[in-house]
Amino acid sequence: MKKIIRVMVCSLLLMVSAVHSVGAQSNFPKGESTSIKVMSYNIHHGVGIDNVLDLERIAGLIREEGADIVALQEVDRHYGARSNFEDQAKRLANLLDYHYVYAANLNLDPQEEGAERRQYGTAIVSKYPIIQSENFFLPSFGKEQRGLLETTINVKGNHIRMYNTHLGLDVPQRLAQVEEINRIVTAKKTPAILMGDLNAEPEAEEIQLLLSGVNFFDVFENIDNANTFPVESPSKRIDYIFASEGLKVSNQEVIYSTYSDHLPVVAEFELERTAPSQNGK
């Protein structure tokens, strides 16, 4: 069922569990101006509001929408029976024939000796090669660990930074997490897009602090019917796409889908040809 509704204070930096696929396309012409379509989607470990676990329909939705780069939250990796102990990022990337990177914010002992570690976190799957990735732990004050996944993606010779995050459930957490995100993102100067489930509405202090701290704009600002949660009667906008000032955006949409408890959001960006900078600085 689908229709379109138009419409971080600790500074410890840790890299955790980044895994790349190798089977996706890589032979794109270099040095072209081009457009990309991005999506942010909290997939609720692949379980829809019908309580059915089905990654194939999520992959089908991504394919149908033509999303080139997708930021995924609530992604399991050998986590448990709720997701059949599957490596969900790898499975989705294989279904799409995309590159991917996975970031484990929770990294737990296996339930049985010799089994894979139980992980939970975020991922980015991409039609284009992911040439750099790092996951930064954000201050979480002893509660569920949150992180900021940073990637650099080579889109036809254009190197663009893509960030994915899933912020905490209370305001003090989120304010500290946003401060850390601001510090990380502003350390580099190349164009960037930040996506994720921020667990706060647009007027919240933490959202305004994020926008002012990294010189981003909210691509859904002033767009009607942009709520993303809950699925059956969306009343809150907590899933976002932010972009560096100067990036040209169009076709912002909230996609109606019952395959998770959040609605995915998409937008298209025009990328002008830029010479890659060393280390993205």
VEXMIVEX-956860 format. One line per 3 residues: number of its first residue (from 1); their letters; for each residue x, y, z of N, C-alpha, C. Coordinates in steps of 0.05 Angstrom, whole numbers. Example, Ala and Ser with C-alpha at 12.3 -4.5 7.8 and 13.67 -1.06 7.14 Angstrom:
BEGIN
1 = as = 264/-114/156/246/-90/156/264/-66/156 ~ 257/-45/142/273/-21/143/258/1/157 $
This chain:
BEGIN
1 = mkk = 17/-24/0/0/0/0/18/25/0 ~ 13/43/-19/31/66/-22/18/88/-37 ~ 20/112/-27/13/135/-42/31/158/-33 $
4 = iir = 33/179/-48/52/201/-42/36/223/-29 ~ 46/233/-6/35/258/5/54/280/-5 ~ 44/298/-21/61/319/-32/67/338/-9 $
7 = vmv = 71/343/-23/76/363/-4/95/383/-16 ~ 513/332/395/516/314/406/537/324/423 ~ 570/331/549/579/339/522/606/327/519 $
10 = csl = 603/303/507/626/286/504/638/289/476 ~ 665/289/475/677/293/448/693/268/440 ~ 688/246/454/701/221/447/691/211/420 $
13 = llm = 710/206/401/703/198/374/711/169/370 ~ 692/152/364/698/124/360/687/114/334 ~ 702/98/319/693/86/295/684/58/300 $
16 = vsa = 660/51/292/649/25/299/637/11/275 ~ 645/-14/271/632/-33/253/622/-21/227 ~ 641/-13/210/633/-3/183/638/-26/163 $
19 = vhs = 618/-33/148/619/-55/130/611/-46/102 ~ 627/-51/82/620/-42/55/613/-66/37 ~ 594/-61/19/589/-81/-2/607/-76/-26 $
22 = vga = 610/-96/-43/627/-92/-66/613/-98/-92 ~ 588/-105/-92/575/-114/-116/560/-92/-131 ~ 560/-67/-122/544/-47/-135/559/-35/-159 $
25 = qsn = 544/-19/-174/555/-6/-198/577/14/-190 ~ 598/16/-206/619/36/-200/628/51/-225 ~ 620/42/-249/631/53/-273/615/76/-284 $
28 = fpk = 613/98/-268/599/122/-277/618/141/-290 ~ 608/156/-309/625/178/-321/634/197/-299 ~ 658/207/-301/668/225/-280/667/254/-289 $
31 = ges = 664/271/-270/666/300/-275/640/312/-286 ~ 617/301/-280/592/311/-290/576/326/-269 ~ 563/347/-277/542/357/-260/518/338/-262 $
34 = tsi = 505/333/-239/484/312/-239/464/318/-217 ~ 443/303/-217/423/304/-195/423/278/-180 ~ 416/279/-155/413/255/-139/387/257/-123 $
37 = kvm = 376/234/-118/352/232/-101/360/218/-75 ~ 354/230/-52/362/218/-26/336/212/-10 ~ 339/194/8/317/186/25/327/181/53 $
40 = syn = 311/189/73/315/182/101/292/165/110 ~ 299/142/123/277/123/129/285/107/155 ~ 269/111/176/271/95/200/255/69/194 $
43 = ihh = 269/47/191/255/23/181/245/4/203 ~ 249/12/229/237/-4/251/245/-33/248 ~ 271/-38/244/282/-65/239/266/-82/220 $
46 = gvg = 255/-68/200/241/-82/178/213/-91/183 ~ 201/-82/206/174/-91/213/154/-68/209 ~ 133/-74/193/113/-55/187/91/-53/209 $
49 = idn = 72/-36/204/51/-33/224/32/-58/224 ~ 36/-75/205/21/-101/205/37/-122/220 ~ 60/-114/233/77/-132/249/90/-154/232 $
52 = vld = 92/-149/206/106/-167/188/134/-157/182 ~ 153/-175/185/181/-170/178/186/-175/149 ~ 193/-155/133/196/-158/104/215/-137/93 $
55 = ler = 240/-145/89/259/-126/77/255/-123/47 ~ 244/-143/35/240/-142/6/221/-119/-2 ~ 200/-115/13/182/-93/7/195/-66/12 $
58 = iag = 213/-64/32/227/-39/37/246/-33/13 ~ 260/-54/4/277/-51/-19/261/-43/-43 ~ 238/-55/-46/220/-48/-69/211/-19/-68 $
61 = lir = 205/-9/-44/198/19/-42/220/38/-50 ~ 245/31/-40/268/48/-47/272/47/-78 ~ 269/24/-89/273/21/-118/251/37/-133 $
64 = eeg = 227/34/-125/205/48/-138/208/78/-136 ~ 218/88/-114/221/117/-111/246/127/-126 ~ 263/109/-134/288/117/-148/308/131/-131 $
67 = adi = 309/124/-105/328/137/-87/356/127/-92 ~ 375/145/-96/403/138/-102/418/133/-76 ~ 412/148/-55/426/146/-29/405/146/-7 $
70 = val = 406/126/11/386/123/31/399/121/59 ~ 390/139/77/399/138/105/378/122/120 ~ 386/100/132/368/82/146/374/83/176 $
73 = qev = 353/84/192/355/82/221/341/57/231 ~ 348/49/256/337/25/269/342/0/252 ~ 367/-5/247/376/-27/229/390/-48/246 $
76 = drh = 380/-73/245/392/-95/260/414/-109/244 ~ 433/-120/260/454/-137/248/458/-160/267 ~ 447/-184/259/448/-208/276/437/-202/304 $
79 = yga = 418/-184/306/409/-174/332/392/-194/348 ~ 373/-207/334/356/-225/348/334/-237/331 ~ 316/-251/344/295/-265/330/276/-245/316 $
82 = rsn = 274/-221/327/255/-202/315/262/-195/286 ~ 288/-199/279/296/-194/251/310/-218/240 ~ 304/-242/251/315/-267/241/346/-267/241 $
85 = fed = 358/-252/260/387/-251/263/402/-243/238 ~ 388/-229/220/399/-223/194/416/-197/195 ~ 434/-195/176/450/-170/171/432/-154/152 $
88 = qak = 416/-136/164/396/-123/148/407/-103/127 ~ 428/-88/134/440/-70/115/451/-85/91 ~ 465/-106/96/476/-122/74/454/-134/57 $
91 = rla = 433/-143/69/411/-155/54/398/-134/36 ~ 393/-110/47/380/-89/31/399/-81/8 ~ 425/-78/14/444/-70/-7/445/-91/-29 $
94 = nll = 444/-117/-22/444/-138/-41/419/-138/-58 ~ 396/-133/-46/371/-132/-61/371/-109/-81 ~ 384/-87/-74/385/-64/-91/409/-63/-110 $
97 = dyh = 428/-80/-105/454/-79/-118/467/-51/-113 ~ 468/-43/-88/479/-18/-79/504/-23/-61 ~ 520/-3/-58/541/-2/-38/528/3/-11 $
100 = yvy = 542/-3/11/530/3/37/552/6/58 ~ 545/19/80/561/20/104/543/18/128 ~ 551/3/148/535/-1/172/550/10/196 $
103 = aan = 536/22/215/547/32/239/532/21/263 ~ 546/6/280/534/-7/303/536/12/327 ~ 514/23/336/514/39/360/511/22/385 $
106 = lnl = 497/-1/382/497/-22/403/512/-46/392 ~ 530/-57/408/547/-79/400/547/-99/423 ~ 529/-117/423/524/-135/446/535/-163/442 $
109 = dpq = 540/-176/465/549/-204/464/528/-221/451 ~ 536/-242/438/516/-260/426/501/-276/448 ~ 477/-285/441/462/-301/459/473/-329/463 $
112 = eeg = 487/-339/443/499/-365/444/529/-363/437 ~ 545/-379/450/574/-378/445/580/-385/416 ~ 597/-369/404/605/-373/376/587/-359/356 $
115 = aer = 565/-348/364/547/-334/346/558/-306/340 ~ 547/-293/320/554/-265/314/546/-246/336 ~ 561/-224/339/553/-203/358/527/-191/350 $
118 = rqy = 511/-183/369/485/-172/364/487/-141/362 ~ 481/-130/339/485/-102/334/460/-88/325 ~ 459/-62/331/436/-45/324/446/-17/319 $
121 = gta = 437/-5/297/447/21/291/436/33/266 ~ 453/46/251/445/60/226/461/49/202 ~ 451/57/179/465/48/154/460/69/132 $
124 = ivs = 477/69/113/473/83/88/477/63/65 ~ 457/62/47/460/47/23/460/66/-1 ~ 477/61/-20/482/81/-41/487/68/-68 $
127 = kyp = 474/79/-88/479/71/-116/508/77/-124 ~ 520/98/-111/547/107/-118/567/98/-97 ~ 592/96/-105/613/85/-86/616/102/-61 $
130 = iiq = 617/89/-38/623/102/-12/653/100/-8 ~ 666/123/-9/696/123/-9/707/128/19 ~ 691/136/38/700/141/65/677/137/84 $
133 = sen = 682/126/108/660/125/128/672/124/156 ~ 657/136/174/665/136/203/640/139/219 ~ 638/125/242/616/129/260/626/141/286 $
136 = ffl = 613/163/294/620/177/318/599/172/339 ~ 608/162/362/589/159/384/582/187/395 ~ 557/191/400/547/216/411/541/213/441 $
139 = psf = 543/234/456/538/232/485/509/222/490 ~ 507/201/506/481/188/510/475/185/540 ~ 493/193/558/488/194/587/478/167/598 $
142 = gke = 490/146/589/483/120/600/458/107/589 ~ 444/121/572/420/110/559/428/98/532 ~ 409/90/516/416/77/491/436/93/475 $
145 = qrg = 458/81/467/479/95/453/470/104/425 ~ 475/129/419/469/141/393/494/148/379 ~ 492/152/352/516/157/336/510/175/312 $
148 = lle = 532/185/300/531/200/276/548/186/255 ~ 535/175/235/549/161/213/557/181/192 ~ 583/184/186/593/202/166/603/186/142 $
151 = tti = 595/193/118/605/181/94/613/202/74 ~ 631/195/56/636/211/32/630/193/9 ~ 613/203/-9/604/187/-32/612/201/-58 $
154 = nvk = 622/185/-76/632/195/-102/609/193/-122 ~ 597/215/-127/575/216/-146/585/228/-173 ~ 592/210/-191/602/219/-217/625/240/-215 $
157 = gnh = 643/235/-197/666/253/-193/661/275/-173 ~ 637/278/-164/631/298/-143/631/283/-116 ~ 648/293/-98/650/282/-71/631/297/-52 $
160 = irm = 611/284/-42/592/297/-23/591/281/3 ~ 590/295/25/588/282/51/558/277/57 ~ 553/253/67/526/246/75/528/237/104 $
163 = ynt = 510/248/121/509/241/149/482/228/155 ~ 483/210/174/459/196/183/459/194/213 ~ 437/201/226/436/199/255/408/193/265 $
166 = hlg = 407/184/290/382/178/304/386/188/332 ~ 374/211/339/379/223/364/363/210/387 ~ 370/217/412/359/205/436/330/214/441 $
169 = ldv = 319/204/463/291/207/469/285/230/488 ~ 305/244/500/299/266/517/316/290/509 ~ 306/313/518/318/339/509/347/342/517 $
172 = pqr = 355/337/542/384/340/549/402/323/532 ~ 394/298/526/409/281/508/412/295/480 ~ 390/303/469/390/313/442/406/339/440 $
175 = laq = 404/356/460/420/381/460/450/375/460 ~ 459/356/476/487/349/477/495/335/451 ~ 477/319/440/484/305/415/486/325/392 $
178 = vee = 469/345/391/470/365/370/495/381/372 ~ 503/389/396/529/403/399/552/387/388 ~ 552/361/392/574/345/382/572/342/351 $
181 = inr = 547/340/341/544/339/312/554/365/299 ~ 547/387/311/557/413/300/587/414/299 ~ 600/404/320/630/404/321/641/386/299 $
184 = ivt = 629/363/295/640/344/275/635/354/246 ~ 611/363/241/604/371/214/619/396/205 ~ 622/416/223/635/441/215/665/438/212 $
187 = akk = 677/415/219/706/412/216/713/408/187 ~ 694/403/170/699/399/141/682/419/126 ~ 691/426/102/679/448/88/664/440/62 $
190 = tpa = 666/415/54/653/407/29/623/405/33 ~ 607/407/12/578/405/15/569/380/29 ~ 548/382/45/539/359/61/509/358/62 $
193 = ilm = 499/334/66/470/329/71/469/313/97 ~ 451/321/115/447/306/140/419/296/141 ~ 415/271/146/389/259/147/385/243/173 $
196 = gdl = 361/239/181/356/221/203/330/226/218 ~ 326/209/238/305/210/257/315/226/281 ~ 306/251/284/317/269/305/299/269/330 $
199 = nae = 277/256/330/260/253/353/252/280/365 ~ 250/301/349/242/327/358/229/341/334 ~ 210/359/341/196/373/320/211/399/312 $
202 = pea = 204/411/290/220/433/278/225/456/297 ~ 205/463/314/208/486/332/225/481/356 ~ 233/456/361/249/449/385/276/462/385 $
205 = eei = 285/468/410/311/482/413/334/467/400 ~ 333/440/402/355/424/391/356/425/360 ~ 333/427/348/332/429/319/343/456/310 $
208 = qll = 334/477/323/344/504/317/374/507/322 ~ 384/494/343/413/495/348/428/480/327 ~ 417/459/317/431/444/296/432/460/270 $
211 = lsg = 410/472/263/409/488/238/428/512/239 ~ 429/525/261/446/549/264/475/542/267 ~ 481/518/278/508/510/284/523/500/260 $
214 = vnf = 510/489/240/524/477/217/517/491/191 ~ 502/513/192/495/528/168/481/511/147 ~ 462/495/158/445/478/141/417/492/139 $
217 = fdv = 402/482/119/374/490/117/357/464/117 ~ 333/467/127/314/445/128/299/445/102 ~ 302/423/86/292/423/59/261/421/59 $
220 = fen = 249/414/82/220/413/83/207/437/97 ~ 223/457/103/212/481/115/191/494/96 ~ 169/501/108/147/514/93/133/495/73 $
223 = idn = 137/469/76/123/450/59/100/437/75 ~ 77/438/65/53/427/79/54/397/80 ~ 40/386/100/36/357/102/63/341/102 $
226 = ant = 82/351/119/108/338/120/112/321/145 ~ 90/315/160/92/299/184/99/270/176 ~ 114/257/194/125/230/188/118/209/209 $
229 = fpv = 105/217/231/100/198/253/75/206/268 ~ 59/186/276/59/158/269/47/153/241 ~ 51/130/230/44/125/203/14/128/198 $
232 = esp = -3/117/215/-31/115/210/-45/143/210 ~ -34/161/226/-45/188/227/-22/207/234 ~ -5/214/215/19/229/221/13/256/233 $
235 = skr = 23/261/257/18/286/272/44/300/280 ~ 67/287/275/93/299/283/113/297/260 ~ 129/317/257/151/316/238/177/313/253 $
238 = idy = 188/288/253/212/282/268/234/269/250 ~ 228/265/224/247/254/205/255/276/186 ~ 281/280/181/290/304/167/311/299/146 $
241 = ifa = 312/318/127/335/321/109/344/350/111 ~ 369/354/120/381/380/121/404/381/100 ~ 410/405/90/430/407/69/446/433/73 $
244 = seg = 471/433/63/487/457/63/475/479/47 ~ 477/503/57/467/526/42/481/526/15 ~ 465/531/-6/476/532/-33/469/508/-49 $
247 = lkv = 463/485/-36/454/462/-51/425/467/-61 ~ 420/460/-86/394/464/-98/377/440/-94 ~ 353/444/-82/336/421/-75/309/424/-89 $
250 = snq = 297/402/-95/270/402/-107/256/375/-101 ~ 231/375/-107/215/350/-105/216/337/-78 ~ 213/353/-57/212/343/-30/185/329/-26 $
253 = evi = 186/305/-16/161/289/-12/162/272/13 ~ 140/269/26/136/248/46/122/225/32 ~ 133/201/35/122/178/21/105/162/41 $
256 = yst = 80/157/33/63/141/50/69/111/46 ~ 77/98/68/82/69/67/77/57/94 ~ 66/34/95/60/21/121/82/0/128 $
259 = ysd = 105/2/116/126/-18/120/143/-14/145 ~ 138/8/159/152/15/184/132/31/201 ~ 142/41/224/125/59/240/131/88/235 $
262 = hlp = 150/94/217/156/121/207/151/122/177 ~ 146/146/167/144/150/139/171/160/128 ~ 180/150/105/205/159/93/201/187/80 $
265 = vva = 223/202/79/223/228/65/244/227/43 ~ 238/241/21/256/242/-2/260/270/-12 ~ 282/275/-25/287/301/-38/308/297/-60 $
268 = efe = 307/314/-80/327/314/-101/346/338/-99 ~ 371/333/-105/391/355/-104/406/356/-130 ~ 413/381/-139/430/385/-162/459/388/-152 $
271 = ler = 477/372/-163/505/374/-155/521/386/-178 ~ 534/408/-173/552/420/-192/579/407/-191 ~ 592/405/-213/619/392/-214/638/407/-196 $
274 = tap = 650/393/-177/670/404/-159/694/386/-158 ~ 718/398/-156/742/382/-154/744/371/-125 ~ 747/344/-122/749/333/-95/772/345/-79 $
277 = sqn = 767/353/-54/788/363/-37/800/341/-20 ~ 824/344/-13/838/323/3/824/321/30 ~ 816/296/37/803/291/63/776/306/66 $
280 = gk = 766/317/44/740/330/45/741/357/59 ~ 765/369/63/766/394/78/768/418/60 $
